[in-house]
Amino acid sequence: MKYCVKIEVSLKPGHTDPEGNTTQRLLKELGYNVDSVSVSKIYNVQIESQNSREAKIKAEEMAKRLLANPTKDNYTIKVEEQK
Amino acid sequence: MKYCVKIEVSLKPGHTDPEGNTTQRLLKELGYNVDSVSVSKIYNVQIESQNSREAKIKAEEMAKRLLANPTKDNYTIKVEEQK
């Protein structure tokens, strides 16, 4: 079966987020009263897998081995069956 | 009320995604049989707003005016009430 796994990688609390801070400043300059902005990244990965449990385990491995830096990043994983 | 709006900005189909392609290559080198990878970005914006409808309208405006490039980007918006 084909699955689409969405791996969202975001900065752990306490790390500065320059892109988020700049975006907040620009939105304020445009007149929006924005309290804070943080930016995270989603990797949409299409994989072939036996079932959704196996797809999730693979995605966890990918996050740990390549996509997320354990020193500074958190990640969350969602698995969707491919339409 | 405080709301957290999540604005996800992704490339429109047909645009090359160099970061996605590189990630796919690296995941293959690590032994994962990955069909494709695309990368999108989420802006988590905290705003003060009367209700969720108004928060969504503001987020639409932010996406159009600053966050998404109409030539190459799609965007989706989710509004969550702040815990």
Backbone of each chain as nested JSON, in Angstrom:
{
  "chains": [
    {"id": "A", "residues": [
      {"number": 1, "name": "MET", "atoms": {"N": [0.844, -1.2, 0.0], "CA": [0.0, 0.0, 0.0], "C": [0.871, 1.239, 0.0]}},
      {"number": 2, "name": "LYS", "atoms": {"N": [0.331, 2.284, -0.615], "CA": [1.078, 3.537, -0.631], "C": [0.573, 4.437, 0.497]}},
      {"number": 3, "name": "TYR", "atoms": {"N": [1.521, 5.063, 1.173], "CA": [1.162, 5.987, 2.25], "C": [1.845, 7.327, 2.048]}},
      {"number": 4, "name": "CYS", "atoms": {"N": [1.188, 8.385, 2.497], "CA": [1.824, 9.693, 2.573], "C": [2.065, 9.996, 4.048]}},
      {"number": 5, "name": "VAL", "atoms": {"N": [3.332, 10.075, 4.447], "CA": [3.607, 10.455, 5.831], "C": [4.045, 11.912, 5.869]}},
      {"number": 6, "name": "LYS", "atoms": {"N": [3.449, 12.629, 6.815], "CA": [3.777, 14.044, 6.991], "C": [4.613, 14.162, 8.256]}},
      {"number": 7, "name": "ILE", "atoms": {"N": [5.862, 14.551, 8.094], "CA": [6.759, 14.71, 9.238], "C": [6.96, 16.207, 9.462]}},
      {"number": 8, "name": "GLU", "atoms": {"N": [6.376, 16.717, 10.547], "CA": [6.506, 18.153, 10.831], "C": [7.656, 18.372, 11.802]}},
      {"number": 9, "name": "VAL", "atoms": {"N": [8.621, 19.184, 11.384], "CA": [9.801, 19.457, 12.198], "C": [9.751, 20.913, 12.651]}},
      {"number": 10, "name": "SER", "atoms": {"N": [9.78, 21.115, 13.961], "CA": [9.721, 22.483, 14.487], "C": [10.816, 22.672, 15.529]}},
      {"number": 11, "name": "LEU", "atoms": {"N": [11.167, 23.917, 15.8], "CA": [12.203, 24.201, 16.788], "C": [11.69, 23.914, 18.192]}},
      {"number": 12, "name": "LYS", "atoms": {"N": [12.559, 23.362, 19.05], "CA": [12.192, 23.191, 20.452], "C": [12.03, 24.555, 21.106]}},
      {"number": 13, "name": "PRO", "atoms": {"N": [11.172, 24.662, 22.125], "CA": [11.002, 25.941, 22.814], "C": [12.342, 26.419, 23.363]}},
      {"number": 14, "name": "GLY", "atoms": {"N": [12.568, 27.734, 23.299], "CA": [13.814, 28.285, 23.822], "C": [14.83, 28.589, 22.739]}},
      {"number": 15, "name": "HIS", "atoms": {"N": [14.649, 27.991, 21.549], "CA": [15.548, 28.311, 20.442], "C": [14.999, 29.51, 19.688]}},
      {"number": 16, "name": "THR", "atoms": {"N": [15.896, 30.412, 19.301], "CA": [15.425, 31.57, 18.538], "C": [15.084, 31.15, 17.119]}},
      {"number": 17, "name": "ASP", "atoms": {"N": [14.045, 31.786, 16.594], "CA": [13.52, 31.455, 15.276], "C": [13.575, 32.732, 14.437]}},
      {"number": 18, "name": "PRO", "atoms": {"N": [14.74, 32.983, 13.788], "CA": [14.909, 34.256, 13.069], "C": [13.84, 34.465, 11.995]}},
      {"number": 19, "name": "GLU", "atoms": {"N": [13.493, 33.391, 11.277], "CA": [12.501, 33.541, 10.209], "C": [11.139, 33.91, 10.796]}},
      {"number": 20, "name": "GLY", "atoms": {"N": [10.803, 33.262, 11.921], "CA": [9.544, 33.592, 12.592], "C": [9.54, 35.035, 13.085]}},
      {"number": 21, "name": "ASN", "atoms": {"N": [10.669, 35.463, 13.663], "CA": [10.732, 36.83, 14.191], "C": [10.606, 37.869, 13.07]}},
      {"number": 22, "name": "THR", "atoms": {"N": [11.279, 37.6, 11.948], "CA": [11.192, 38.533, 10.817], "C": [9.768, 38.579, 10.27]}},
      {"number": 23, "name": "THR", "atoms": {"N": [9.151, 37.406, 10.158], "CA": [7.776, 37.346, 9.65], "C": [6.844, 38.131, 10.579]}},
      {"number": 24, "name": "GLN", "atoms": {"N": [7.052, 37.985, 11.884], "CA": [6.218, 38.723, 12.842], "C": [6.371, 40.234, 12.636]}},
      {"number": 25, "name": "ARG", "atoms": {"N": [7.633, 40.683, 12.483], "CA": [7.876, 42.111, 12.29], "C": [7.185, 42.61, 11.02]}},
      {"number": 26, "name": "LEU", "atoms": {"N": [7.301, 41.835, 9.941], "CA": [6.697, 42.259, 8.675], "C": [5.176, 42.297, 8.777]}},
      {"number": 27, "name": "LEU", "atoms": {"N": [4.595, 41.293, 9.454], "CA": [3.131, 41.284, 9.608], "C": [2.687, 42.484, 10.448]}},
      {"number": 28, "name": "LYS", "atoms": {"N": [3.482, 42.836, 11.467], "CA": [3.147, 44.021, 12.267], "C": [3.207, 45.281, 11.413]}},
      {"number": 29, "name": "GLU", "atoms": {"N": [4.231, 45.367, 10.553], "CA": [4.36, 46.529, 9.671], "C": [3.177, 46.627, 8.711]}},
      {"number": 30, "name": "LEU", "atoms": {"N": [2.581, 45.471, 8.385], "CA": [1.4, 45.475, 7.515], "C": [0.122, 45.764, 8.299]}},
      {"number": 31, "name": "GLY", "atoms": {"N": [0.239, 45.931, 9.626], "CA": [-0.915, 46.341, 10.426], "C": [-1.598, 45.225, 11.211]}},
      {"number": 32, "name": "TYR", "atoms": {"N": [-1.021, 44.016, 11.191], "CA": [-1.641, 42.924, 11.936], "C": [-1.053, 42.853, 13.339]}},
      {"number": 33, "name": "ASN", "atoms": {"N": [-1.927, 42.71, 14.331], "CA": [-1.473, 42.648, 15.71], "C": [-1.144, 41.198, 16.078]}},
      {"number": 34, "name": "VAL", "atoms": {"N": [0.094, 40.804, 15.743], "CA": [0.498, 39.411, 15.856], "C": [1.341, 39.228, 17.112]}},
      {"number": 35, "name": "ASP", "atoms": {"N": [0.963, 38.283, 17.976], "CA": [1.707, 38.062, 19.226], "C": [3.035, 37.352, 18.986]}},
      {"number": 36, "name": "SER", "atoms": {"N": [3.016, 36.324, 18.145], "CA": [4.261, 35.633, 17.827], "C": [4.068, 34.818, 16.554]}},
      {"number": 37, "name": "VAL", "atoms": {"N": [5.191, 34.51, 15.907], "CA": [5.166, 33.648, 14.726], "C": [6.292, 32.631, 14.87]}},
      {"number": 38, "name": "SER", "atoms": {"N": [5.993, 31.365, 14.655], "CA": [7.068, 30.383, 14.551], "C": [6.884, 29.634, 13.238]}},
      {"number": 39, "name": "VAL", "atoms": {"N": [8.007, 29.195, 12.699], "CA": [7.972, 28.551, 11.39], "C": [8.414, 27.105, 11.542]}},
      {"number": 40, "name": "SER", "atoms": {"N": [7.647, 26.198, 10.971], "CA": [8.096, 24.809, 10.967], "C": [8.013, 24.259, 9.553]}},
      {"number": 41, "name": "LYS", "atoms": {"N": [8.58, 23.083, 9.371], "CA": [8.71, 22.514, 8.036], "C": [8.015, 21.172, 8.0]}},
      {"number": 42, "name": "ILE", "atoms": {"N": [7.338, 20.908, 6.884], "CA": [6.712, 19.589, 6.736], "C": [7.35, 18.844, 5.575]}},
      {"number": 43, "name": "TYR", "atoms": {"N": [7.8, 17.618, 5.84], "CA": [8.252, 16.728, 4.779], "C": [7.1, 15.791, 4.455]}},
      {"number": 44, "name": "ASN", "atoms": {"N": [6.575, 15.904, 3.237], "CA": [5.523, 14.993, 2.771], "C": [6.204, 13.857, 2.016]}},
      {"number": 45, "name": "VAL", "atoms": {"N": [6.273, 12.702, 2.654], "CA": [7.032, 11.586, 2.091], "C": [6.071, 10.493, 1.64]}},
      {"number": 46, "name": "GLN", "atoms": {"N": [6.183, 10.084, 0.364], "CA": [5.342, 9.013, -0.161], "C": [6.126, 7.719, -0.1]}},
      {"number": 47, "name": "ILE", "atoms": {"N": [5.613, 6.761, 0.663], "CA": [6.312, 5.472, 0.729], "C": [5.35, 4.305, 0.548]}},
      {"number": 48, "name": "GLU", "atoms": {"N": [5.974, 3.223, 0.118], "CA": [5.294, 1.934, -0.012], "C": [5.497, 1.217, 1.318]}},
      {"number": 49, "name": "SER", "atoms": {"N": [4.403, 0.692, 1.893], "CA": [4.541, 0.042, 3.194], "C": [3.42, -0.969, 3.38]}},
      {"number": 50, "name": "GLN", "atoms": {"N": [3.648, -1.971, 4.239], "CA": [2.638, -3.018, 4.463], "C": [1.375, -2.445, 5.095]}},
      {"number": 51, "name": "ASN", "atoms": {"N": [1.568, -1.603, 6.104], "CA": [0.412, -1.055, 6.823], "C": [0.821, 0.275, 7.447]}},
      {"number": 52, "name": "SER", "atoms": {"N": [-0.146, 0.969, 8.035], "CA": [0.133, 2.318, 8.519], "C": [1.08, 2.291, 9.728]}},
      {"number": 53, "name": "ARG", "atoms": {"N": [1.043, 1.204, 10.51], "CA": [1.946, 1.109, 11.652], "C": [3.404, 1.069, 11.181]}},
      {"number": 54, "name": "GLU", "atoms": {"N": [3.653, 0.241, 10.159], "CA": [5.014, 0.137, 9.622], "C": [5.458, 1.467, 9.005]}},
      {"number": 55, "name": "ALA", "atoms": {"N": [4.512, 2.134, 8.307], "CA": [4.838, 3.442, 7.705], "C": [5.249, 4.434, 8.788]}},
      {"number": 56, "name": "LYS", "atoms": {"N": [4.545, 4.404, 9.913], "CA": [4.862, 5.334, 10.997], "C": [6.235, 5.027, 11.597]}},
      {"number": 57, "name": "ILE", "atoms": {"N": [6.541, 3.743, 11.758], "CA": [7.849, 3.364, 12.311], "C": [8.975, 3.845, 11.381]}},
      {"number": 58, "name": "LYS", "atoms": {"N": [8.778, 3.657, 10.059], "CA": [9.783, 4.133, 9.099], "C": [9.954, 5.647, 9.204]}},
      {"number": 59, "name": "ALA", "atoms": {"N": [8.822, 6.361, 9.318], "CA": [8.883, 7.825, 9.388], "C": [9.638, 8.285, 10.638]}},
      {"number": 60, "name": "GLU", "atoms": {"N": [9.403, 7.592, 11.747], "CA": [10.145, 7.894, 12.983], "C": [11.647, 7.766, 12.759]}},
      {"number": 61, "name": "GLU", "atoms": {"N": [12.035, 6.667, 12.097], "CA": [13.452, 6.443, 11.802], "C": [14.013, 7.551, 10.925]}},
      {"number": 62, "name": "MET", "atoms": {"N": [13.25, 7.915, 9.877], "CA": [13.712, 8.979, 8.961], "C": [13.926, 10.281, 9.722]}},
      {"number": 63, "name": "ALA", "atoms": {"N": [12.974, 10.606, 10.611], "CA": [13.092, 11.837, 11.395], "C": [14.343, 11.797, 12.249]}},
      {"number": 64, "name": "LYS", "atoms": {"N": [14.557, 10.648, 12.918], "CA": [15.707, 10.543, 13.818], "C": [17.038, 10.534, 13.074]}},
      {"number": 65, "name": "ARG", "atoms": {"N": [17.074, 9.839, 11.917], "CA": [18.352, 9.676, 11.216], "C": [18.697, 10.868, 10.336]}},
      {"number": 66, "name": "LEU", "atoms": {"N": [17.675, 11.579, 9.79], "CA": [18.0, 12.613, 8.802], "C": [17.299, 13.953, 9.017]}},
      {"number": 67, "name": "LEU", "atoms": {"N": [15.993, 13.912, 9.28], "CA": [15.222, 15.145, 9.115], "C": [15.237, 16.071, 10.322]}},
      {"number": 68, "name": "ALA", "atoms": {"N": [15.282, 15.513, 11.523], "CA": [15.233, 16.362, 12.721], "C": [16.557, 16.285, 13.47]}},
      {"number": 69, "name": "ASN", "atoms": {"N": [16.999, 17.415, 13.978], "CA": [18.218, 17.485, 14.78], "C": [17.799, 17.387, 16.254]}},
      {"number": 70, "name": "PRO", "atoms": {"N": [18.191, 16.308, 16.946], "CA": [17.673, 16.099, 18.307], "C": [18.039, 17.215, 19.289]}},
      {"number": 71, "name": "THR", "atoms": {"N": [19.107, 17.954, 18.982], "CA": [19.504, 19.051, 19.874], "C": [18.51, 20.186, 19.849]}},
      {"number": 72, "name": "LYS", "atoms": {"N": [17.9, 20.428, 18.686], "CA": [17.097, 21.635, 18.582], "C": [15.685, 21.418, 18.033]}},
      {"number": 73, "name": "ASP", "atoms": {"N": [15.386, 20.237, 17.489], "CA": [14.095, 20.059, 16.818], "C": [13.16, 19.079, 17.533]}},
      {"number": 74, "name": "ASN", "atoms": {"N": [11.873, 19.397, 17.503], "CA": [10.821, 18.431, 17.797], "C": [10.22, 17.967, 16.484]}},
      {"number": 75, "name": "TYR", "atoms": {"N": [9.589, 16.787, 16.505], "CA": [8.872, 16.388, 15.296], "C": [7.584, 15.663, 15.66]}},
      {"number": 76, "name": "THR", "atoms": {"N": [6.608, 15.768, 14.747], "CA": [5.372, 15.001, 14.883], "C": [5.122, 14.309, 13.543]}},
      {"number": 77, "name": "ILE", "atoms": {"N": [4.441, 13.18, 13.605], "CA": [4.232, 12.372, 12.402], "C": [2.758, 12.068, 12.22]}},
      {"number": 78, "name": "LYS", "atoms": {"N": [2.27, 12.263, 10.98], "CA": [0.919, 11.837, 10.637], "C": [0.995, 10.924, 9.423]}},
      {"number": 79, "name": "VAL", "atoms": {"N": [0.25, 9.844, 9.462], "CA": [0.252, 8.912, 8.335], "C": [-1.117, 8.937, 7.67]}},
      {"number": 80, "name": "GLU", "atoms": {"N": [-1.123, 9.116, 6.352], "CA": [-2.383, 9.069, 5.595], "C": [-2.264, 8.031, 4.494]}},
      {"number": 81, "name": "GLU", "atoms": {"N": [-3.347, 7.282, 4.319], "CA": [-3.344, 6.352, 3.195], "C": [-3.494, 7.172, 1.912]}},
      {"number": 82, "name": "GLN", "atoms": {"N": [-2.752, 6.735, 0.887], "CA": [-2.723, 7.511, -0.349], "C": [-4.015, 7.325, -1.136]}},
      {"number": 83, "name": "LYS", "atoms": {"N": [-4.566, 8.472, -1.595], "CA": [-5.766, 8.368, -2.436], "C": [-5.359, 7.868, -3.82]}}
    ]},
    {"id": "B", "residues": [
      {"number": 1, "name": "MET", "atoms": {"N": [-10.232, 37.08, 22.098], "CA": [-9.766, 35.691, 22.225], "C": [-8.469, 35.514, 21.449]}},
      {"number": 2, "name": "LYS", "atoms": {"N": [-7.641, 34.614, 21.956], "CA": [-6.38, 34.341, 21.256], "C": [-6.538, 33.105, 20.371]}},
      {"number": 3, "name": "TYR", "atoms": {"N": [-6.008, 33.215, 19.168], "CA": [-6.068, 32.096, 18.232], "C": [-4.675, 31.784, 17.703]}},
      {"number": 4, "name": "CYS", "atoms": {"N": [-4.464, 30.515, 17.412], "CA": [-3.256, 30.111, 16.692], "C": [-3.686, 29.701, 15.286]}},
      {"number": 5, "name": "VAL", "atoms": {"N": [-3.255, 30.466, 14.28], "CA": [-3.576, 30.071, 12.905], "C": [-2.336, 29.433, 12.281]}},
      {"number": 6, "name": "LYS", "atoms": {"N": [-2.583, 28.307, 11.621], "CA": [-1.495, 27.585, 10.952], "C": [-1.676, 27.776, 9.456]}},
      {"number": 7, "name": "ILE", "atoms": {"N": [-0.731, 28.462, 8.845], "CA": [-0.794, 28.716, 7.403], "C": [0.259, 27.839, 6.741]}},
      {"number": 8, "name": "GLU", "atoms": {"N": [-0.201, 26.829, 6.024], "CA": [0.743, 25.919, 5.358], "C": [0.933, 26.351, 3.911]}},
      {"number": 9, "name": "VAL", "atoms": {"N": [2.179, 26.637, 3.555], "CA": [2.498, 27.106, 2.208], "C": [3.285, 26.016, 1.498]}},
      {"number": 10, "name": "SER", "atoms": {"N": [2.771, 25.563, 0.351], "CA": [3.455, 24.498, -0.396], "C": [3.559, 24.9, -1.859]}},
      {"number": 11, "name": "LEU", "atoms": {"N": [4.473, 24.288, -2.569], "CA": [4.639, 24.589, -3.989], "C": [3.47, 24.038, -4.791]}},
      {"number": 12, "name": "LYS", "atoms": {"N": [3.035, 24.808, -5.803], "CA": [2.015, 24.291, -6.711], "C": [2.589, 23.13, -7.516]}},
      {"number": 13, "name": "PRO", "atoms": {"N": [1.72, 22.191, -7.933], "CA": [2.209, 21.072, -8.739], "C": [2.898, 21.598, -10.006]}},
      {"number": 14, "name": "GLY", "atoms": {"N": [3.973, 20.931, -10.412], "CA": [4.683, 21.323, -11.623], "C": [5.926, 22.145, -11.337]}},
      {"number": 15, "name": "HIS", "atoms": {"N": [6.03, 22.718, -10.119], "CA": [7.255, 23.438, -9.756], "C": [8.256, 22.456, -9.154]}},
      {"number": 16, "name": "THR", "atoms": {"N": [9.518, 22.614, -9.55], "CA": [10.526, 21.729, -8.974], "C": [10.793, 22.115, -7.53]}},
      {"number": 17, "name": "ASP", "atoms": {"N": [11.048, 21.092, -6.724], "CA": [11.252, 21.264, -5.293], "C": [12.644, 20.71, -4.957]}},
      {"number": 18, "name": "PRO", "atoms": {"N": [13.687, 21.539, -5.085], "CA": [15.051, 21.028, -4.916], "C": [15.268, 20.409, -3.536]}},
      {"number": 19, "name": "GLU", "atoms": {"N": [14.705, 21.025, -2.499], "CA": [14.907, 20.489, -1.152], "C": [14.246, 19.114, -1.026]}},
      {"number": 20, "name": "GLY", "atoms": {"N": [13.033, 18.992, -1.601], "CA": [12.341, 17.705, -1.594], "C": [13.122, 16.649, -2.357]}},
      {"number": 21, "name": "ASN", "atoms": {"N": [13.666, 17.039, -3.513], "CA": [14.406, 16.074, -4.323], "C": [15.669, 15.599, -3.611]}},
      {"number": 22, "name": "THR", "atoms": {"N": [16.377, 16.548, -2.982], "CA": [17.595, 16.173, -2.248], "C": [17.256, 15.263, -1.081]}},
      {"number": 23, "name": "THR", "atoms": {"N": [16.17, 15.603, -0.365], "CA": [15.764, 14.77, 0.771], "C": [15.423, 13.358, 0.295]}},
      {"number": 24, "name": "GLN", "atoms": {"N": [14.735, 13.274, -0.843], "CA": [14.391, 11.951, -1.384], "C": [15.657, 11.136, -1.683]}},
      {"number": 25, "name": "ARG", "atoms": {"N": [16.631, 11.802, -2.321], "CA": [17.883, 11.11, -2.661], "C": [18.579, 10.604, -1.392]}},
      {"number": 26, "name": "LEU", "atoms": {"N": [18.643, 11.467, -0.372], "CA": [19.325, 11.075, 0.876], "C": [18.594, 9.929, 1.563]}},
      {"number": 27, "name": "LEU", "atoms": {"N": [17.253, 9.983, 1.566], "CA": [16.501, 8.894, 2.194], "C": [16.724, 7.589, 1.443]}},
      {"number": 28, "name": "LYS", "atoms": {"N": [16.813, 7.669, 0.104], "CA": [17.102, 6.454, -0.671], "C": [18.477, 5.913, -0.323]}},
      {"number": 29, "name": "GLU", "atoms": {"N": [19.461, 6.822, -0.178], "CA": [20.811, 6.388, 0.186], "C": [20.83, 5.706, 1.551]}},
      {"number": 30, "name": "LEU", "atoms": {"N": [19.9, 6.109, 2.415], "CA": [19.799, 5.471, 3.735], "C": [19.001, 4.159, 3.674]}},
      {"number": 31, "name": "GLY", "atoms": {"N": [18.499, 3.809, 2.487], "CA": [17.855, 2.515, 2.319], "C": [16.33, 2.529, 2.329]}},
      {"number": 32, "name": "TYR", "atoms": {"N": [15.721, 3.732, 2.352], "CA": [14.261, 3.804, 2.346], "C": [13.755, 3.906, 0.914]}},
      {"number": 33, "name": "ASN", "atoms": {"N": [12.747, 3.132, 0.595], "CA": [12.202, 3.146, -0.751], "C": [11.116, 4.224, -0.851]}},
      {"number": 34, "name": "VAL", "atoms": {"N": [11.56, 5.442, -1.12], "CA": [10.681, 6.607, -1.076], "C": [10.297, 7.013, -2.488]}},
      {"number": 35, "name": "ASP", "atoms": {"N": [8.999, 7.125, -2.766], "CA": [8.541, 7.492, -4.106], "C": [8.769, 8.963, -4.406]}},
      {"number": 36, "name": "SER", "atoms": {"N": [8.444, 9.835, -3.454], "CA": [8.684, 11.259, -3.658], "C": [8.655, 11.97, -2.317]}},
      {"number": 37, "name": "VAL", "atoms": {"N": [9.297, 13.144, -2.288], "CA": [9.276, 13.986, -1.089], "C": [8.99, 15.412, -1.533]}},
      {"number": 38, "name": "SER", "atoms": {"N": [8.042, 16.054, -0.888], "CA": [7.879, 17.495, -1.105], "C": [7.946, 18.17, 0.265]}},
      {"number": 39, "name": "VAL", "atoms": {"N": [8.428, 19.412, 0.241], "CA": [8.622, 20.125, 1.486], "C": [7.704, 21.334, 1.51]}},
      {"number": 40, "name": "SER", "atoms": {"N": [6.981, 21.523, 2.592], "CA": [6.187, 22.742, 2.722], "C": [6.498, 23.388, 4.069]}},
      {"number": 41, "name": "LYS", "atoms": {"N": [5.998, 24.608, 4.228], "CA": [6.352, 25.403, 5.394], "C": [5.08, 25.787, 6.128]}},
      {"number": 42, "name": "ILE", "atoms": {"N": [5.138, 25.756, 7.461], "CA": [3.978, 26.185, 8.235], "C": [4.341, 27.418, 9.043]}},
      {"number": 43, "name": "TYR", "atoms": {"N": [3.533, 28.455, 8.896], "CA": [3.644, 29.628, 9.757], "C": [2.607, 29.493, 10.864]}},
      {"number": 44, "name": "ASN", "atoms": {"N": [3.078, 29.347, 12.104], "CA": [2.176, 29.297, 13.257], "C": [2.06, 30.708, 13.811]}},
      {"number": 45, "name": "VAL", "atoms": {"N": [0.926, 31.354, 13.564], "CA": [0.761, 32.764, 13.906], "C": [-0.236, 32.894, 15.054]}},
      {"number": 46, "name": "GLN", "atoms": {"N": [0.192, 33.557, 16.136], "CA": [-0.696, 33.777, 17.277], "C": [-1.31, 35.167, 17.151]}},
      {"number": 47, "name": "ILE", "atoms": {"N": [-2.628, 35.221, 17.028], "CA": [-3.272, 36.529, 16.933], "C": [-4.455, 36.643, 17.883]}},
      {"number": 48, "name": "GLU", "atoms": {"N": [-4.726, 37.891, 18.194], "CA": [-5.9, 38.266, 18.981], "C": [-7.015, 38.543, 17.97]}},
      {"number": 49, "name": "SER", "atoms": {"N": [-8.189, 37.948, 18.21], "CA": [-9.269, 38.142, 17.246], "C": [-10.626, 37.934, 17.939]}},
      {"number": 50, "name": "GLN", "atoms": {"N": [-11.68, 38.518, 17.361], "CA": [-13.018, 38.403, 17.969], "C": [-13.517, 36.954, 17.955]}},
      {"number": 51, "name": "ASN", "atoms": {"N": [-13.35, 36.306, 16.812], "CA": [-13.854, 34.937, 16.683], "C": [-13.028, 34.207, 15.618]}},
      {"number": 52, "name": "SER", "atoms": {"N": [-13.299, 32.92, 15.472], "CA": [-12.441, 32.13, 14.589], "C": [-12.634, 32.525, 13.121]}},
      {"number": 53, "name": "ARG", "atoms": {"N": [-13.84, 33.008, 12.786], "CA": [-14.075, 33.424, 11.399], "C": [-13.183, 34.616, 11.035]}},
      {"number": 54, "name": "GLU", "atoms": {"N": [-13.146, 35.604, 11.96], "CA": [-12.307, 36.779, 11.717], "C": [-10.828, 36.383, 11.661]}},
      {"number": 55, "name": "ALA", "atoms": {"N": [-10.427, 35.45, 12.539], "CA": [-9.029, 34.995, 12.531], "C": [-8.684, 34.37, 11.188]}},
      {"number": 56, "name": "LYS", "atoms": {"N": [-9.618, 33.603, 10.636], "CA": [-9.362, 32.957, 9.358], "C": [-9.255, 33.976, 8.231]}},
      {"number": 57, "name": "ILE", "atoms": {"N": [-10.116, 34.999, 8.265], "CA": [-10.067, 36.048, 7.234], "C": [-8.724, 36.774, 7.288]}},
      {"number": 58, "name": "LYS", "atoms": {"N": [-8.259, 37.094, 8.521], "CA": [-6.959, 37.756, 8.653], "C": [-5.839, 36.869, 8.098]}},
      {"number": 59, "name": "ALA", "atoms": {"N": [-5.92, 35.578, 8.415], "CA": [-4.875, 34.659, 7.958], "C": [-4.841, 34.582, 6.433]}},
      {"number": 60, "name": "GLU", "atoms": {"N": [-6.025, 34.59, 5.81], "CA": [-6.112, 34.606, 4.341], "C": [-5.384, 35.82, 3.779]}},
      {"number": 61, "name": "GLU", "atoms": {"N": [-5.664, 36.978, 4.399], "CA": [-5.008, 38.217, 3.961], "C": [-3.494, 38.129, 4.106]}},
      {"number": 62, "name": "MET", "atoms": {"N": [-3.028, 37.614, 5.27], "CA": [-1.572, 37.491, 5.5], "C": [-0.933, 36.614, 4.434]}},
      {"number": 63, "name": "ALA", "atoms": {"N": [-1.61, 35.495, 4.127], "CA": [-1.074, 34.584, 3.119], "C": [-0.97, 35.296, 1.778]}},
      {"number": 64, "name": "LYS", "atoms": {"N": [-2.04, 36.037, 1.418], "CA": [-2.051, 36.691, 0.104], "C": [-1.052, 37.834, 0.027]}},
      {"number": 65, "name": "ARG", "atoms": {"N": [-0.941, 38.604, 1.138], "CA": [-0.106, 39.804, 1.085], "C": [1.372, 39.51, 1.317]}},
      {"number": 66, "name": "LEU", "atoms": {"N": [1.682, 38.478, 2.105], "CA": [3.087, 38.291, 2.485], "C": [3.617, 36.863, 2.336]}},
      {"number": 67, "name": "LEU", "atoms": {"N": [2.853, 35.871, 2.794], "CA": [3.468, 34.562, 3.024], "C": [3.531, 33.661, 1.791]}},
      {"number": 68, "name": "ALA", "atoms": {"N": [2.524, 33.767, 0.917], "CA": [2.49, 32.884, -0.251], "C": [2.664, 33.706, -1.525]}},
      {"number": 69, "name": "ASN", "atoms": {"N": [3.418, 33.148, -2.454], "CA": [3.612, 33.772, -3.76], "C": [2.584, 33.165, -4.724]}},
      {"number": 70, "name": "PRO", "atoms": {"N": [1.643, 33.97, -5.21], "CA": [0.548, 33.382, -6.004], "C": [1.012, 32.692, -7.281]}},
      {"number": 71, "name": "THR", "atoms": {"N": [2.195, 33.044, -7.765], "CA": [2.698, 32.401, -8.978], "C": [3.078, 30.952, -8.735]}},
      {"number": 72, "name": "LYS", "atoms": {"N": [3.577, 30.66, -7.524], "CA": [4.127, 29.306, -7.338], "C": [3.607, 28.578, -6.097]}},
      {"number": 73, "name": "ASP", "atoms": {"N": [2.905, 29.271, -5.205], "CA": [2.522, 28.632, -3.947], "C": [1.007, 28.406, -3.801]}},
      {"number": 74, "name": "ASN", "atoms": {"N": [0.668, 27.287, -3.186], "CA": [-0.675, 27.067, -2.639], "C": [-0.606, 27.262, -1.13]}},
      {"number": 75, "name": "TYR", "atoms": {"N": [-1.753, 27.57, -0.521], "CA": [-1.736, 27.613, 0.936], "C": [-3.043, 27.056, 1.491]}},
      {"number": 76, "name": "THR", "atoms": {"N": [-2.945, 26.504, 2.72], "CA": [-4.138, 26.077, 3.445], "C": [-4.062, 26.69, 4.837]}},
      {"number": 77, "name": "ILE", "atoms": {"N": [-5.238, 26.917, 5.431], "CA": [-5.286, 27.598, 6.727], "C": [-6.09, 26.776, 7.718]}},
      {"number": 78, "name": "LYS", "atoms": {"N": [-5.522, 26.619, 8.928], "CA": [-6.279, 25.999, 10.021], "C": [-6.276, 26.952, 11.202]}},
      {"number": 79, "name": "VAL", "atoms": {"N": [-7.429, 27.104, 11.831], "CA": [-7.523, 28.008, 12.982], "C": [-7.796, 27.176, 14.232]}},
      {"number": 80, "name": "GLU", "atoms": {"N": [-6.978, 27.393, 15.27], "CA": [-7.211, 26.702, 16.546], "C": [-7.346, 27.741, 17.645]}},
      {"number": 81, "name": "GLU", "atoms": {"N": [-8.308, 27.5, 18.548], "CA": [-8.388, 28.389, 19.701], "C": [-7.201, 28.082, 20.608]}},
      {"number": 82, "name": "GLN", "atoms": {"N": [-6.629, 29.13, 21.17], "CA": [-5.418, 28.959, 21.973], "C": [-5.746, 28.341, 23.32]}},
      {"number": 83, "name": "LYS", "atoms": {"N": [-4.927, 27.325, 23.694], "CA": [-5.121, 26.735, 25.034], "C": [-4.584, 27.705, 26.074]}}
    ]}
  ]
}
